[in-house]
Amino acid sequence: MAHIGPGIVTGASDDDPSGIATYSQAGAQFGFGLLWVAIFSYPLMCAIQEISARIGRVTGRGISANLLKAYPRPVVVSMVALLLVSSVFNLGADLGAMGEAVRMLVGGARWFHILWLGIASLLLQVFVRYTNYVGYLRWLSFSLFAYAITLFLVHVPWSTAVLQTFLPPISLRSSYVTTIVAVLGTTISPYLFFWQASQEAEEVKDRKDEKALLRAPSQAPAQLWRIKLDTYAGMAASNVVAYCIILTSAVTLHTSGNTQIQSATDAAKALQPLAGPYAYILFSLGIIGTGLLAVPVLGGAAAYAAGEAMRWRVGLELKPRKAAKFYLALIMATFFGLSLNFLRLDPIKALFIAAVINGLMAAPLMCMMMLLTQNRKIMGEFALPAYLRIAGWAGAAVMGLASIALLFQLL
């Protein structure tokens, strides 16, 4: 499993229960009409995640630490505060979906499953050595196959699906545009930028034979090539799964007229009478597996971002007593997310709040990162190649337009 790097884990965590709910709703409401978004977003995801990974590997520091070197501290702290809020709401929604999925499969009280899942995830992050823990995350990435397998348990009119993937029935309806924004916001999420950069920096600290590329430029060809392959594979897995979920929902839920899916577990329940018990079980297991992967990534990204912004010692490889404030941030983010499930907060509202925050901060953050990569004091000689500059700015422009569309819908 050593060849499976941060890009694979990041891509897999992108298909968390919140993302599954968004993709299921897209397929249920619009059928094949939004399959194209999974194809369209792929190069944009690859670009921004490769840029994030390069920042971490070149400098040996995460996104927050590098932003502090280029921008005023209040600006960086404001970005991190927004990330913390969105991560907490996303954590709460994911834990709620996981608890409900476990309840559907084995019975018992939903609150109990939510509680033990949250505590177990937290204990693993705090007390298991990073090199062992990240191995568990890598294995959990295989839970994504549940959605690819589910697709083969339903009848798919492939010719129609492929045709509408590349020649989609574009609509200017408010609901269609809003769903596009939601899918883009789910696939290109700020917490993923922070996580992948921090994991590259963590790898530098953990492996004695590897150093930040600024200190060991001779390692650059191999490491940058590895980052490219790892990131492209991770994002491909993420988008293939998103495509499978939209397609499965389109040929089952949309076809049957069930167009209002509000959560991942709603989608799983609706699949049972339409696609059979095996599809239902696989879909539910996928929710649990991807949730177990996404919860530590969300909490970890928040802790890394906050810790670097406050100039604390950070790192999952460090023992808790050597990075007490970092681990406290991790514990608090997970605790507040867990607590939301006991405050009767509607999970759909939690997801909506997280989506709005992510949508509004993605474009400015991406612009800040693109400008940062042009700063020779930070990146040295490791300027971005032309394809990454073009794709990175294109991604920022797309997310900027999505933010404008989101604001228009809200107002």
Secondary structure, DSSP 8 states (H G I E B T S, - for coil): -TT--HHHHHHHHHT-HHHHHHHHHHHHHHGGGGHHHHHHHHHHHHHHHHHHHHHHHHHSS-HHHHHHHHS-HHHHHHHHHHHHHHHHHHHHHHHHHHHHHHHHHH-S-HHHHHHHHHHHHHHHHHHS-HHHHHHHHHHHGGGGHHHHHHHTTS---HHHHHHHHHS------HHHHHHHHHHHHHHS-HHHHHHHHHHHHHHHHH-TT---TTT-GGGHHHHHHHHHHHHHHHHHHHHHHHHHHHHHHIIIIIHHT-----SHHHHHHHHHHHH-HHHHHHHHHHHHHHHHHHHHHHHHHHHHHHHHHTT----TTS-GGGSHHHHHHHHHHHHHHHHHTTTT--HHHHHHHHHHHHHHHHHHHHHHHHHHTT-HHHHTT----HHHHHHHHHHHHHHHHHHHHHHHHH-
